[in-house]
Amino acid sequence: MFQINDQSHINAMTEMSKLMQNTDAMNQLFDAKKLEFTKLEDD
C-alpha cells in the first residue's frame, strides 16, 4: 500500500505509529476494539 501511495493507508499507518508511542492511548484503542468485538458476539 505504501509503495502505491495509498493515502488512506498511509494515514492509518501514521495514526497507529503515534498511538504506539503512547501506552495509555494504545491501551484505550485496544479496550475500545475489544468492546466492539464483544458487542458483536451478543448480536
PDB file of N, CA, C and O in Angstrom, chain B, residues numbered from 101:
ATOM      1  N   MET B 101       0.824  -1.200   0.000  1.00  0.00           N
ATOM      2  CA  MET B 101       0.000   0.000   0.000  1.00  0.00           C
ATOM      3  C   MET B 101       0.867   1.262   0.000  1.00  0.00           C
ATOM      4  O   MET B 101       0.572   2.237  -0.691  1.00  0.00           O
ATOM      5  N   PHE B 102       1.923   1.218   0.778  1.00  0.00           N
ATOM      6  CA  PHE B 102       2.818   2.368   0.833  1.00  0.00           C
ATOM      7  C   PHE B 102       3.463   2.617  -0.521  1.00  0.00           C
ATOM      8  O   PHE B 102       3.616   3.763  -0.943  1.00  0.00           O
ATOM      9  N   GLN B 103       3.840   1.540  -1.199  1.00  0.00           N
ATOM     10  CA  GLN B 103       4.527   1.673  -2.478  1.00  0.00           C
ATOM     11  C   GLN B 103       3.627   2.266  -3.553  1.00  0.00           C
ATOM     12  O   GLN B 103       4.113   2.953  -4.452  1.00  0.00           O
ATOM     13  N   ILE B 104       2.314   2.010  -3.476  1.00  0.00           N
ATOM     14  CA  ILE B 104       1.408   2.562  -4.487  1.00  0.00           C
ATOM     15  C   ILE B 104       0.817   3.898  -4.047  1.00  0.00           C
ATOM     16  O   ILE B 104      -0.074   4.444  -4.698  1.00  0.00           O
ATOM     17  N   ASN B 105       1.335   4.421  -2.917  1.00  0.00           N
ATOM     18  CA  ASN B 105       0.943   5.735  -2.408  1.00  0.00           C
ATOM     19  C   ASN B 105      -0.546   5.807  -2.076  1.00  0.00           C
ATOM     20  O   ASN B 105      -1.222   6.776  -2.424  1.00  0.00           O
ATOM     21  N   ASP B 106      -1.050   4.771  -1.399  1.00  0.00           N
ATOM     22  CA  ASP B 106      -2.444   4.732  -0.947  1.00  0.00           C
ATOM     23  C   ASP B 106      -2.570   5.646   0.274  1.00  0.00           C
ATOM     24  O   ASP B 106      -2.190   5.266   1.382  1.00  0.00           O
ATOM     25  N   GLN B 107      -3.100   6.839   0.067  1.00  0.00           N
ATOM     26  CA  GLN B 107      -3.100   7.863   1.102  1.00  0.00           C
ATOM     27  C   GLN B 107      -3.870   7.445   2.350  1.00  0.00           C
ATOM     28  O   GLN B 107      -3.439   7.757   3.460  1.00  0.00           O
ATOM     29  N   SER B 108      -4.990   6.753   2.203  1.00  0.00           N
ATOM     30  CA  SER B 108      -5.757   6.348   3.385  1.00  0.00           C
ATOM     31  C   SER B 108      -4.956   5.340   4.218  1.00  0.00           C
ATOM     32  O   SER B 108      -5.018   5.361   5.448  1.00  0.00           O
ATOM     33  N   HIS B 109      -4.223   4.478   3.562  1.00  0.00           N
ATOM     34  CA  HIS B 109      -3.392   3.516   4.290  1.00  0.00           C
ATOM     35  C   HIS B 109      -2.221   4.221   4.970  1.00  0.00           C
ATOM     36  O   HIS B 109      -1.878   3.901   6.108  1.00  0.00           O
ATOM     37  N   ILE B 110      -1.621   5.160   4.291  1.00  0.00           N
ATOM     38  CA  ILE B 110      -0.519   5.935   4.876  1.00  0.00           C
ATOM     39  C   ILE B 110      -1.011   6.700   6.095  1.00  0.00           C
ATOM     40  O   ILE B 110      -0.312   6.763   7.107  1.00  0.00           O
ATOM     41  N   ASN B 111      -2.200   7.281   6.015  1.00  0.00           N
ATOM     42  CA  ASN B 111      -2.768   7.998   7.160  1.00  0.00           C
ATOM     43  C   ASN B 111      -3.005   7.056   8.338  1.00  0.00           C
ATOM     44  O   ASN B 111      -2.728   7.411   9.484  1.00  0.00           O
ATOM     45  N   ALA B 112      -3.511   5.867   8.062  1.00  0.00           N
ATOM     46  CA  ALA B 112      -3.753   4.887   9.120  1.00  0.00           C
ATOM     47  C   ALA B 112      -2.436   4.454   9.762  1.00  0.00           C
ATOM     48  O   ALA B 112      -2.360   4.296  10.980  1.00  0.00           O
ATOM     49  N   MET B 113      -1.408   4.264   8.948  1.00  0.00           N
ATOM     50  CA  MET B 113      -0.095   3.886   9.484  1.00  0.00           C
ATOM     51  C   MET B 113       0.477   4.996  10.363  1.00  0.00           C
ATOM     52  O   MET B 113       1.077   4.722  11.403  1.00  0.00           O
ATOM     53  N   THR B 114       0.294   6.225   9.954  1.00  0.00           N
ATOM     54  CA  THR B 114       0.789   7.360  10.732  1.00  0.00           C
ATOM     55  C   THR B 114       0.074   7.446  12.075  1.00  0.00           C
ATOM     56  O   THR B 114       0.708   7.656  13.109  1.00  0.00           O
ATOM     57  N   GLU B 115      -1.234   7.286  12.058  1.00  0.00           N
ATOM     58  CA  GLU B 115      -2.017   7.335  13.293  1.00  0.00           C
ATOM     59  C   GLU B 115      -1.621   6.198  14.236  1.00  0.00           C
ATOM     60  O   GLU B 115      -1.468   6.416  15.438  1.00  0.00           O
ATOM     61  N   MET B 116      -1.454   4.992  13.702  1.00  0.00           N
ATOM     62  CA  MET B 116      -1.052   3.848  14.534  1.00  0.00           C
ATOM     63  C   MET B 116       0.336   4.069  15.112  1.00  0.00           C
ATOM     64  O   MET B 116       0.598   3.709  16.260  1.00  0.00           O
ATOM     65  N   SER B 117       1.217   4.655  14.331  1.00  0.00           N
ATOM     66  CA  SER B 117       2.563   4.947  14.814  1.00  0.00           C
ATOM     67  C   SER B 117       2.515   5.905  16.001  1.00  0.00           C
ATOM     68  O   SER B 117       3.255   5.728  16.969  1.00  0.00           O
ATOM     69  N   LYS B 118       1.660   6.905  15.933  1.00  0.00           N
ATOM     70  CA  LYS B 118       1.504   7.848  17.043  1.00  0.00           C
ATOM     71  C   LYS B 118       0.964   7.138  18.280  1.00  0.00           C
ATOM     72  O   LYS B 118       1.426   7.385  19.394  1.00  0.00           O
ATOM     73  N   LEU B 119      -0.017   6.256  18.083  1.00  0.00           N
ATOM     74  CA  LEU B 119      -0.604   5.529  19.208  1.00  0.00           C
ATOM     75  C   LEU B 119       0.417   4.603  19.867  1.00  0.00           C
ATOM     76  O   LEU B 119       0.410   4.433  21.086  1.00  0.00           O
ATOM     77  N   MET B 120       1.279   4.013  19.073  1.00  0.00           N
ATOM     78  CA  MET B 120       2.260   3.081  19.604  1.00  0.00           C
ATOM     79  C   MET B 120       3.294   3.773  20.499  1.00  0.00           C
ATOM     80  O   MET B 120       3.969   3.115  21.291  1.00  0.00           O
ATOM     81  N   GLN B 121       3.417   5.074  20.375  1.00  0.00           N
ATOM     82  CA  GLN B 121       4.361   5.831  21.195  1.00  0.00           C
ATOM     83  C   GLN B 121       3.760   6.219  22.537  1.00  0.00           C
ATOM     84  O   GLN B 121       4.470   6.705  23.418  1.00  0.00           O
ATOM     85  N   ASN B 122       2.461   6.009  22.701  1.00  0.00           N
ATOM     86  CA  ASN B 122       1.770   6.391  23.931  1.00  0.00           C
ATOM     87  C   ASN B 122       1.027   5.162  24.469  1.00  0.00           C
ATOM     88  O   ASN B 122       0.001   4.762  23.919  1.00  0.00           O
ATOM     89  N   THR B 123       1.546   4.574  25.531  1.00  0.00           N
ATOM     90  CA  THR B 123       0.980   3.343  26.071  1.00  0.00           C
ATOM     91  C   THR B 123      -0.483   3.502  26.468  1.00  0.00           C
ATOM     92  O   THR B 123      -1.295   2.617  26.199  1.00  0.00           O
ATOM     93  N   ASP B 124      -0.824   4.607  27.096  1.00  0.00           N
ATOM     94  CA  ASP B 124      -2.212   4.825  27.517  1.00  0.00           C
ATOM     95  C   ASP B 124      -3.157   4.905  26.323  1.00  0.00           C
ATOM     96  O   ASP B 124      -4.241   4.323  26.347  1.00  0.00           O
ATOM     97  N   ALA B 125      -2.754   5.615  25.293  1.00  0.00           N
ATOM     98  CA  ALA B 125      -3.585   5.736  24.093  1.00  0.00           C
ATOM     99  C   ALA B 125      -3.741   4.383  23.410  1.00  0.00           C
ATOM    100  O   ALA B 125      -4.822   4.059  22.919  1.00  0.00           O
ATOM    101  N   MET B 126      -2.681   3.596  23.374  1.00  0.00           N
ATOM    102  CA  MET B 126      -2.745   2.279  22.744  1.00  0.00           C
ATOM    103  C   MET B 126      -3.689   1.369  23.536  1.00  0.00           C
ATOM    104  O   MET B 126      -4.489   0.640  22.950  1.00  0.00           O
ATOM    105  N   ASN B 127      -3.595   1.412  24.857  1.00  0.00           N
ATOM    106  CA  ASN B 127      -4.489   0.607  25.693  1.00  0.00           C
ATOM    107  C   ASN B 127      -5.945   1.021  25.508  1.00  0.00           C
ATOM    108  O   ASN B 127      -6.832   0.167  25.487  1.00  0.00           O
ATOM    109  N   GLN B 128      -6.199   2.304  25.376  1.00  0.00           N
ATOM    110  CA  GLN B 128      -7.560   2.787  25.138  1.00  0.00           C
ATOM    111  C   GLN B 128      -8.087   2.264  23.806  1.00  0.00           C
ATOM    112  O   GLN B 128      -9.246   1.863  23.703  1.00  0.00           O
ATOM    113  N   LEU B 129      -7.232   2.271  22.790  1.00  0.00           N
ATOM    114  CA  LEU B 129      -7.622   1.756  21.483  1.00  0.00           C
ATOM    115  C   LEU B 129      -7.980   0.272  21.581  1.00  0.00           C
ATOM    116  O   LEU B 129      -9.019  -0.155  21.077  1.00  0.00           O
ATOM    117  N   PHE B 130      -7.121  -0.507  22.228  1.00  0.00           N
ATOM    118  CA  PHE B 130      -7.378  -1.943  22.356  1.00  0.00           C
ATOM    119  C   PHE B 130      -8.647  -2.212  23.164  1.00  0.00           C
ATOM    120  O   PHE B 130      -9.425  -3.104  22.826  1.00  0.00           O
ATOM    121  N   ASP B 131      -8.854  -1.442  24.227  1.00  0.00           N
ATOM    122  CA  ASP B 131     -10.072  -1.615  25.030  1.00  0.00           C
ATOM    123  C   ASP B 131     -11.317  -1.306  24.203  1.00  0.00           C
ATOM    124  O   ASP B 131     -12.318  -2.016  24.298  1.00  0.00           O
ATOM    125  N   ALA B 132     -11.259  -0.257  23.398  1.00  0.00           N
ATOM    126  CA  ALA B 132     -12.397   0.113  22.564  1.00  0.00           C
ATOM    127  C   ALA B 132     -12.675  -0.965  21.519  1.00  0.00           C
ATOM    128  O   ALA B 132     -13.830  -1.310  21.271  1.00  0.00           O
ATOM    129  N   LYS B 133     -11.614  -1.497  20.907  1.00  0.00           N
ATOM    130  CA  LYS B 133     -11.789  -2.557  19.902  1.00  0.00           C
ATOM    131  C   LYS B 133     -12.315  -3.835  20.539  1.00  0.00           C
ATOM    132  O   LYS B 133     -13.149  -4.527  19.955  1.00  0.00           O
ATOM    133  N   LYS B 134     -11.828  -4.148  21.737  1.00  0.00           N
ATOM    134  CA  LYS B 134     -12.297  -5.342  22.441  1.00  0.00           C
ATOM    135  C   LYS B 134     -13.793  -5.214  22.741  1.00  0.00           C
ATOM    136  O   LYS B 134     -14.546  -6.178  22.599  1.00  0.00           O
ATOM    137  N   LEU B 135     -14.213  -4.029  23.152  1.00  0.00           N
ATOM    138  CA  LEU B 135     -15.624  -3.787  23.437  1.00  0.00           C
ATOM    139  C   LEU B 135     -16.464  -3.942  22.173  1.00  0.00           C
ATOM    140  O   LEU B 135     -17.546  -4.528  22.218  1.00  0.00           O
ATOM    141  N   GLU B 136     -15.979  -3.424  21.052  1.00  0.00           N
ATOM    142  CA  GLU B 136     -16.695  -3.578  19.778  1.00  0.00           C
ATOM    143  C   GLU B 136     -16.900  -5.052  19.434  1.00  0.00           C
ATOM    144  O   GLU B 136     -17.999  -5.456  19.053  1.00  0.00           O
ATOM    145  N   PHE B 137     -15.859  -5.842  19.565  1.00  0.00           N
ATOM    146  CA  PHE B 137     -15.966  -7.263  19.236  1.00  0.00           C
ATOM    147  C   PHE B 137     -16.844  -8.010  20.218  1.00  0.00           C
ATOM    148  O   PHE B 137     -17.562  -8.933  19.833  1.00  0.00           O
ATOM    149  N   THR B 138     -16.796  -7.622  21.478  1.00  0.00           N
ATOM    150  CA  THR B 138     -17.648  -8.254  22.482  1.00  0.00           C
ATOM    151  C   THR B 138     -19.128  -8.003  22.160  1.00  0.00           C
ATOM    152  O   THR B 138     -19.964  -8.894  22.310  1.00  0.00           O
ATOM    153  N   LYS B 139     -19.434  -6.801  21.723  1.00  0.00           N
ATOM    154  CA  LYS B 139     -20.812  -6.474  21.359  1.00  0.00           C
ATOM    155  C   LYS B 139     -21.262  -7.270  20.136  1.00  0.00           C
ATOM    156  O   LYS B 139     -22.437  -7.623  20.037  1.00  0.00           O
ATOM    157  N   LEU B 140     -20.360  -7.558  19.211  1.00  0.00           N
ATOM    158  CA  LEU B 140     -20.710  -8.337  18.027  1.00  0.00           C
ATOM    159  C   LEU B 140     -21.142  -9.750  18.414  1.00  0.00           C
ATOM    160  O   LEU B 140     -22.023 -10.319  17.768  1.00  0.00           O
ATOM    161  N   GLU B 141     -20.553 -10.314  19.429  1.00  0.00           N
ATOM    162  CA  GLU B 141     -20.890 -11.660  19.871  1.00  0.00           C
ATOM    163  C   GLU B 141     -22.333 -11.721  20.393  1.00  0.00           C
ATOM    164  O   GLU B 141     -22.995 -12.753  20.283  1.00  0.00           O
ATOM    165  N   ASP B 142     -22.805 -10.622  20.953  1.00  0.00           N
ATOM    166  CA  ASP B 142     -24.148 -10.584  21.531  1.00  0.00           C
ATOM    167  C   ASP B 142     -25.226 -10.415  20.481  1.00  0.00           C
ATOM    168  O   ASP B 142     -26.382 -10.750  20.735  1.00  0.00           O
ATOM    169  N   ASP B 143     -24.885  -9.911  19.320  1.00  0.00           N
ATOM    170  CA  ASP B 143     -25.873  -9.658  18.265  1.00  0.00           C
ATOM    171  C   ASP B 143     -26.337 -10.917  17.581  1.00  0.00           C
ATOM    172  O   ASP B 143     -27.167 -10.856  16.674  1.00  0.00           O
TER     173      ASP B 143
END
